[in-house]
Amino acid sequence: MVAVTEPAVDGRATEAVLRALAKALGLRRGCVELASGQSSRTKVVRILDAPADLDDRWAELLGAGP
C-alpha cells in the first residue's frame, strides 16, 4: 500500500503515488506509469525499462530483503 497526503483532485494523488513509488524503487519517475485505476483507490502500475534487479528492489521495499 502507498499512502500520500496529496488530495484526490485533478490527478494529484495519483501523481504523488507514482512519484513515491519511483523514488522508493530507485527509478526515474518516467519509468513508472499508471496502467489502470485513474479514478479508483486501487491502482495498477507498469514499470518501464525495468532494471535487472527490480525483483530484489521490490523484496527490499516489502521488507523481505534480497
C-alpha positions in Angstrom: 0.0 0.0 0.0 1.2 3.5 -0.8 -0.3 6.4 1.1 0.1 10.1 0.1 -1.1 13.4 1.5 -2.0 14.9 -1.8 -5.7 15.3 -2.3 -7.5 13.2 -4.8 -8.2 16.2 -7.0 -7.1 16.6 -10.7 -4.9 13.5 -10.5 -2.6 15.0 -7.8 -2.8 11.9 -5.5 -2.2 9.6 -8.4 0.9 11.6 -9.5 2.1 11.6 -5.9 1.8 7.8 -5.7 3.7 7.4 -8.9 6.5 9.7 -7.7 6.7 8.0 -4.3 6.8 4.5 -5.9 9.5 5.5 -8.3 11.6 7.1 -5.5 11.2 4.0 -3.3 12.3 1.7 -6.1 15.2 4.0 -7.1 13.7 4.6 -10.6 13.2 7.7 -12.7 9.6 8.9 -12.5 9.2 8.3 -16.2 9.7 4.6 -15.6 6.6 4.3 -13.5 3.2 4.7 -15.2 -0.4 4.2 -14.3 -1.8 1.1 -16.1 -5.3 1.4 -14.7 -7.2 2.9 -11.8 -7.1 6.6 -12.6 -10.3 7.3 -10.6 -10.0 4.3 -8.2 -8.3 4.0 -4.8 -6.8 0.8 -6.3 -4.1 1.5 -8.9 -2.2 -0.8 -11.2 1.2 0.5 -12.3 3.6 -0.5 -15.1 7.4 -0.3 -14.7 9.1 0.6 -18.0 12.7 -0.3 -18.7 12.8 -2.4 -15.6 16.3 -2.9 -14.2 17.6 -6.4 -13.8 17.4 -6.2 -10.1 13.8 -5.0 -9.9 12.7 -8.2 -8.0 15.4 -7.5 -5.4 14.3 -3.9 -5.1 10.6 -5.0 -4.6 11.7 -7.6 -2.0 13.7 -5.0 0.0 10.9 -2.5 -0.2 8.4 -5.0 1.1 10.8 -6.0 3.9 11.7 -9.4 2.5 15.3 -8.4 1.8 17.3 -9.7 -1.2 
